[in-house]
Amino acid sequence: MVRSLPKSDLHNHCLLGGKRSVIEKHLGRKLSSFKATKPGIGDLNRWIGDEYRSFFDLPDAFEKAVEAAFIQARFDGVTRLEMSIDVLFGNMFHVKADRIVSALKHYHQAIAPGIDFLPELGFPRNKSLRMLLAGFESFLDFNYFRSIDLYDDEFAQPVANFRELYRFARSLGMKCKAHAGEFGSAASVREAVETLELDAVQHGIGAADSAEVMKWLANRQIPLNICPTSNIKLKRVGSYKTHPIRILFDHGVRVTLNTDDALVFGDGVSEQYVKLFKAGVFTIGELETIRGNGMDR
């Protein structure tokens, strides 16, 4: 039932967001299950390096990963998709920008043409601004990507270091998003929004620790694109029942439900709705409000 409802996925890392069976078939073996040993993204990055990185040594692996992402979104009933590609992926795996754009365009139309797709560029926070701007430059002539996101280690360097990058993206008319408060504090969420002039925050759940910051976000209608399964699997939150999304919702913060990395964590958007309902966190009516938040432009 939930899967058949139109819904958004506004926090989706393309190459980690595909249907696992598609990836495993191309790889020729099962991927091991991900399990974090402590809070943070260290174990996730190790899983990617040890378990998944070699996938991209296979012929046409990039295209297969993009195909798998659109198959997962279509299967999940997603009709509005903001999905990111790492701006440095091409440099790491010798995939040119035109090949990246062509694959996204092709599989969008071939697999899920009914999806309102807004392609996004992701910028890892642990890299230098010079490197990120060089990666950004390779995509500019295509005029294809509609938003940007800053992600990876939230504590790698001050968010102010990326002010120039975000001003440039905004001058191009791009939507500005960034990971903040995934593991950081409420203050870090507000700092990211103010410093980078964000239109939306990826995760942002640290804001639940401050009534003042929640009121500030609510007054400015800054959406938090939250991924409950990811927060639990990365040991930031203990369970669906105790997830701070309820606190944020009750304080008027605009929240949406999203996958983050469905390939790794196993859940699509539909499962987020079902599990929060079964845990007694939200009523059906409240979940419908949250679904509407994601569908609004």
C-alpha positions in Angstrom: 0.0 0.0 0.0 2.7 2.5 1.1 4.9 1.6 -1.9 2.1 2.5 -4.3 1.8 6.0 -3.0 3.7 8.8 -4.8 6.5 10.0 -2.6 9.8 11.8 -2.6 13.4 10.8 -1.9 15.4 14.0 -1.4 18.4 12.5 0.3 19.8 9.8 -1.9 23.4 9.1 -2.8 23.0 7.5 -6.3 25.9 5.0 -6.3 24.9 3.7 -2.8 21.2 3.9 -3.5 20.6 1.1 -6.0 18.6 -2.1 -5.8 21.0 -4.6 -4.2 20.0 -7.5 -6.4 20.9 -5.6 -9.6 24.4 -4.7 -8.2 25.0 -8.3 -6.9 24.0 -9.8 -10.3 26.6 -7.6 -12.1 29.2 -8.3 -9.4 28.6 -12.0 -9.5 28.4 -12.4 -5.7 26.5 -11.3 -2.7 27.5 -8.1 -0.9 28.2 -8.6 2.8 25.7 -7.0 5.2 26.8 -3.6 6.7 27.1 -3.4 10.5 28.5 -0.4 12.4 30.5 -1.0 15.5 30.3 2.6 16.8 28.6 5.9 16.0 29.9 7.7 13.0 30.5 7.1 9.3 33.9 5.4 9.7 32.5 1.9 9.4 30.4 2.9 6.4 33.5 4.3 4.6 35.4 1.1 5.4 32.5 -1.0 4.1 32.5 1.0 0.9 36.3 0.6 0.5 36.5 -3.1 1.5 33.3 -4.4 0.0 31.9 -2.2 -2.7 34.8 -0.2 -4.3 36.0 -3.1 -6.4 32.6 -3.2 -8.1 33.6 -0.2 -10.1 36.6 -2.0 -11.6 34.1 -4.0 -13.7 33.1 -3.0 -17.2 30.1 -0.7 -17.3 29.8 -0.8 -13.5 29.0 2.9 -13.3 26.1 2.6 -15.7 24.9 -0.5 -13.8 25.0 1.4 -10.5 22.9 4.3 -12.0 20.5 1.8 -13.5 20.1 0.1 -10.1 19.4 3.5 -8.4 16.5 4.3 -10.8 15.1 0.7 -10.5 15.1 1.1 -6.7 13.4 4.5 -6.9 10.7 3.2 -9.3 10.1 0.0 -7.2 9.7 2.2 -4.1 7.0 4.5 -5.7 9.3 7.5 -5.7 8.0 10.3 -8.0 10.3 13.1 -7.0 14.0 12.3 -6.7 16.9 14.5 -5.7 19.8 12.1 -6.2 23.5 13.0 -6.0 26.7 12.0 -7.7 30.0 12.6 -6.1 31.7 15.5 -7.9 35.1 13.6 -7.6 33.8 10.2 -8.7 34.9 10.7 -12.3 38.5 11.6 -11.2 38.7 8.5 -8.9 37.4 6.0 -11.5 38.4 7.7 -14.8 34.8 8.3 -15.8 34.4 11.5 -17.8 31.7 14.1 -16.9 29.9 13.5 -20.2 29.6 9.8 -19.5 28.1 10.6 -16.1 25.5 13.0 -17.4 24.7 10.6 -20.3 24.1 7.7 -17.9 21.9 9.7 -15.6 19.8 11.0 -18.6 19.6 7.6 -20.3 18.5 5.5 -17.2 16.1 8.2 -16.0 14.2 8.0 -19.3 14.7 4.2 -19.8 13.7 3.1 -16.3 11.7 5.8 -14.6 10.6 8.6 -17.0 7.7 9.4 -14.8 10.0 10.5 -11.9 10.5 14.2 -11.5 14.3 13.9 -11.3 16.5 16.7 -10.0 20.2 15.6 -10.4 22.5 16.7 -7.7 26.3 17.1 -7.2 27.8 15.9 -3.9 30.9 17.5 -2.4 32.9 15.5 0.2 33.7 17.6 3.2 37.1 16.1 3.7 38.6 17.4 0.4 40.1 20.8 -0.3 38.0 23.6 -1.8 40.4 23.8 -4.7 39.9 20.2 -5.5 36.1 20.5 -5.2 35.9 23.6 -7.4 38.0 21.8 -10.1 35.6 18.8 -10.0 32.6 21.2 -10.1 34.0 23.0 -13.2 34.0 19.8 -15.3 30.2 19.6 -15.0 29.3 23.3 -15.6 29.0 23.2 -19.4 26.2 20.7 -19.2 23.8 22.9 -17.2 22.2 19.7 -15.9 22.6 19.5 -12.1 20.0 21.4 -10.1 21.4 21.2 -6.5 24.5 20.6 -4.4 25.2 18.8 -1.2 28.1 18.8 1.2 28.6 15.4 3.0 31.0 12.8 4.4 32.8 13.5 7.7 30.9 16.4 9.4 33.9 17.3 11.5 36.5 17.2 8.8 36.8 21.0 8.5 34.9 24.2 9.3 31.7 24.7 7.2 32.8 28.2 6.5 35.6 26.8 4.3 32.9 26.1 1.7 31.2 29.5 1.6 32.8 30.4 -1.7 31.6 27.1 -3.3 28.0 27.7 -2.1 27.9 31.3 -3.2 29.0 30.1 -6.7 26.4 27.4 -6.8 23.7 29.8 -5.7 24.7 32.3 -8.4 24.0 29.5 -10.9 20.5 29.1 -9.5 21.2 25.8 -7.8 19.4 24.5 -4.7 21.9 24.5 -1.7 21.8 21.5 0.7 24.4 20.2 3.2 24.7 17.4 5.7 24.7 18.9 9.2 23.6 17.6 12.6 23.9 13.9 11.5 26.3 13.5 14.4 26.8 17.1 15.2 25.0 19.5 17.5 22.0 21.8 17.1 24.4 24.7 16.9 26.2 23.0 13.9 22.8 22.8 12.1 22.1 26.5 12.5 25.7 27.4 11.6 25.5 25.4 8.4 22.2 27.0 7.3 23.4 30.5 8.1 27.0 30.2 6.7 26.1 28.4 3.5 22.6 30.0 3.1 21.0 26.5 2.8 17.7 25.7 1.3 17.5 22.4 3.1 19.5 20.3 5.5 20.4 16.6 5.0 19.7 14.8 8.4 19.8 17.8 10.8 18.5 15.6 13.7 21.0 17.2 16.1 18.6 20.2 16.1 16.2 18.3 18.3 18.5 19.1 21.2 17.6 22.8 21.1 14.1 24.3 21.3 15.6 27.6 20.1 17.2 26.1 17.0 14.0 24.1 16.2 12.0 27.3 16.5 14.5 29.1 14.2 14.3 26.3 11.6 10.5 26.2 11.8 10.2 30.0 11.4 12.4 29.9 8.3 10.7 26.7 6.9 14.1 25.0 6.4 13.4 21.3 5.6 15.3 18.5 7.2 15.6 15.6 4.9 15.8 12.8 7.4 16.8 9.1 7.0 15.7 7.2 10.1 17.1 3.8 9.0 20.5 5.3 8.3 20.5 7.1 11.7 19.8 3.8 13.4 22.3 1.7 11.3 25.0 4.2 11.9 24.3 4.1 15.7 23.3 7.8 16.0 19.8 6.8 17.2 18.8 3.7 19.2 15.5 2.8 17.5 12.6 4.1 15.4 10.6 4.7 18.6 13.3 7.0 20.1 14.1 8.7 16.9 14.2 12.6 17.3 12.1 13.1 14.2 9.0 13.1 16.5 10.5 16.0 18.6 11.3 18.0 15.4 7.8 17.4 14.0 6.2 18.5 17.2 8.2 21.7 17.2 7.0 22.6 13.7 10.1 21.7 11.8 9.4 20.7 8.3 10.7 17.1 8.0 10.8 14.6 5.1 11.6 10.8 4.9 14.4 9.6 2.7 16.7 6.6 2.0 20.3 8.0 2.2 21.9 4.7 1.0 19.3 2.0 0.3 22.0 -0.4 -1.1 23.8 -0.3 2.3 21.0 0.0 4.8 18.4 -2.1 3.1 15.3 0.1 3.4 13.6 2.2 0.8 11.5 5.2 1.6 8.4 3.0 2.0 10.0 1.1 4.8 10.7 4.3 6.7 7.0 5.2 6.8 6.0 1.7 7.8 8.5 1.3 10.6 7.8 4.7 12.1 4.1 3.9 12.1 4.6 0.4 13.6 6.8 2.0 16.3 4.0 4.3 17.2 6.0 7.4 16.4 3.4 8.9 13.9 -0.2 8.4 12.9 -1.2 7.8 9.3 -2.4 11.4 9.1 0.9 12.7 10.4 2.8 10.6 7.9 0.7 11.9 5.2 1.7 15.4 6.2 5.3 14.4 6.0 4.8 12.8 2.6 3.3 16.1 1.5 6.3 18.0 2.8 8.5 16.0 0.4 6.3 16.5 -2.6 6.1 20.3 -2.3 8.6 22.3 -4.4 
